[in-house]
Amino acid sequence: VGTELLLGQITDTNATFICRELAAIGVDVYFRTTLGDNLGRIVEAIRLAAARSDVVLLTGGLGPTPDDVTREAIAEATGRPLREDPASRRAIEEYFRKLEREPTAANFKQALIPEGGRAIPNGAGTAPGVFLEHEGTVIIALPGVPREMEQMMRRFVLPELRARRPEGLIIKSRVLRVIGLGESNVVKMAEEILARQTNPTIAPLAGRGEVLLRITAKCSSEQEADERIAETEAQLRQVLGEHIYGVDQATLEEDVVGRLIRAGKTIAVAESCTGGLIGNRITNVSGSSRCFPGGVVAYANEAKMALLGVDQDLLAKHGAVSAEVAAAMATGVRELFRADLGVSATGIAGPTGGTAEKPVGLVFIGLATAESVVTERHHFLRDRLDNKFRTSQAALALVRSYLLGLSG
Amino acid sequence: VGTELLLGQITDTNATFICRELAAIGVDVYFRTTLGDNLGRIVEAIRLAAARSDVVLLTGGLGPTPDDVTREAIAEATGRPLREDPASRRAIEEYFRKLEREPTAANFKQALIPEGGRAIPNGAGTAPGVFLEHEGTVIIALPGVPREMEQMMRRFVLPELRARRPEGLIIKSRVLRVIGLGESNVVKMAEEILARQTNPTIAPLAGRGEVLLRITAKCSSEQEADERIAETEAQLRQVLGEHIYGVDQATLEEDVVGRLIRAGKTIAVAESCTGGLIGNRITNVSGSSRCFPGGVVAYANEAKMALLGVDQDLLAKHGAVSAEVAAAMATGVRELFRADLGVSATGIAGPTGGTAEKPVGLVFIGLATAESVVTERHHFLRDRLDNKFRTSQAALALVRSYLLGLSG
């Protein structure tokens, strides 16, 4: 509840927190509704929610200002008058005494609880929450201040709901991150597994230059959920193999840096269109100094020639955006930093600079090693920033493929 | 629409964007509902929303996988069968042709539009949106991918809705972006203006290495709102002066690149702890090739010496994280690229690598010009990625200060 949410002035991170915590104790969230500070509409929403749910959880609108009408809305929706809760009144008096300030009448409005309900103590602010059982539905109201809401969720609401959970059904999930395959290819390769899957469910999601597979299990124990997820993960790994580079919050750069360090290899980067993004991503990984001496951002052709030793005739003949120049950049930076590997990217990020022959989004990446130089051609159809990101993603994927070949 | 939202796996930033944009054109948002990828519940929610609203806007669930059922839900809720839209089919074919990949049958599911509706072109992906007028309510569906959704909102949905808006109260807002001052300093400097302000309101917000001031006016016409905002902005500019570097979605790198180009100056970057982030930010700006020949990522000390000419004794005496080395890196990179300016950053991003004398978050930045070299010392107390970002922010701010001095 909060008009500022419906005006788009703030992002609803409370909803994320509450949903995640409820999922973790096995509560299915089917509907989430955001409302402004409007008595009539909150009353309407509470009645609708109570009719379709076992639990209605509200956050926001418990403050002392006339705007804040959530407790009044609960009273009206349930037909229960508001009564002052003596313990809450004392807590408010105590809070202001510590602050060395005088409470106003508006502050004591916060001690009102619908008849038959309990106050949920607020350890971090003045507004107690509301816990009410009404005609078979539990109605809970918490303040909108994230710190207060989170504390009250952890200390009071989650234990209460966990205790009422019928069979102790819990939901767990795990995200597999897939590189080097498009979403429809992943779905095709995993078709049979996806088709027969009911618990856990598997949801494919398009990432940025990668695909995510979310495995979600609903079980009566954490151990059972872990086992089922592990089983499904093993099946998916069977068909997708090394295309799965990590799970949950893992990043491709973490995987690549880890593989470089384990292989005892160093890498230098030569970046044109990515402008430093590949180096930035590598150095986002703590410990990357063990495999990354540095790189050159060769945005101008002069820099490609002077620093990376790219031949002027090569540039004239093929243009800066070409497989030949990508190869020369990778070779040049590898030598310059005396690294085991040299990786390069050159392309047209856009929105301008494209031609019929070399359109916006055309990119070449290169990888030089002691044995060989390989290049890849990509054509991305995104905006400038996304073309840059996908180029860096392709470059890291190319390095990863090479390292996989070493260990395989 | 998206099960991942109800599981709390992602935060709903699309809702924030959509609500903010709708508020800006005077559309009152009264209800926001989040649903999983469940056909029955989406159908139910569309019917309820259509009964109480002039416009129902959905985002998410238009992808090619069997999970994605938003278009089916619209068809069912309105009783209109899905028909293939030939233009959307051609756009999908064209998209895959450019990508040099084969579309699957699932991809063509995205060309289905409920009878009587129009496809909203998707300039950034394969899923067209849906625009349908049904029994007096406009029903709109957009993809959940933020970039695609945002582009389709700006190009299609907002103009359509603006054209249909009756007369009424509108809300407009404008964000001023402030660099080089902390939030409490900004509040102090603008104290009088903040105190007497009611319409527009002014809300100060802490950004990442910057402060945002959001001016929001509620008026009966767009012109009146624009005038009031302009008046308040002028007052704030009077006290904050050149600390305001841009408005709304402007970035510091855009401002700096624009100033470099107007001043006819070029800049080269020497990055240690930022690992390429400064170059990456500069090259996020289209046209940056006019002022940015390139840079060196000198992560290892050997690279600082070999490429940037940093003296070995200097490194031994002061350490890599020092004002002296920052100055030498800036000077070195300026000469290497024959640029007008050289900017550098060296520091300890963390979480490891700190000592009592040189703690995590200690950073030195340098700026070399034809006339002088200046350095700045910063101590950031964030995590690795945020320390890197704030270092790049400080470096760009230092360049900006110098360029302001030139023009001032």
Interface residues (C-beta under 8 A of the other chain):
Chain A: L5 L6 L7 G8 Q9 I10 T11 D12 T13 A15 T16 F17 I18 C19 R20 E21 L22 A23 V29 Y30 F31 R32 T33 T34 L35 G36 N38 R41 A45 L48 I171 S173 V175 G182 E183 S184 V187 K188 L194 A203 P204 L205 A206 R214 T216 V269 E271 C273 T274 G275 G276 L277 I278 G279 N280 I282 T283 N284 S286 G287 S288 S289 F292 P293 G294 G295 V296 V297 A298 Y299 A300 E302 A303 L307 L336 F337 A349 G350 P351 T352 H379 L381 R382 D383 R384 L385 D386 K388
Chain B: T3 E4 L5 L6 L7 G8 Q9 I10 T11 D12 T13 A15 T16 F17 I18 C19 R20 E21 L22 A23 V29 Y30 F31 R32 T33 T34 L35 G36 D37 N38 R41 A45 L48 G63 P64 T65 P66 D67 Y95 K98 L99 E100 R101 P103 T104 A106 N107 A124 V145 R147 I171 A203 R214 T216 V269 E271 C273 T274 G275 G276 L277 I278 G279 N280 I282 T283 N284 S286 G287 S288 S289 F292 P293 G294 G295 V296 V297 A298 Y299 A300 E302 A303 L307 L336 F337 A349 G350 P351 T352 R384 L385 K388
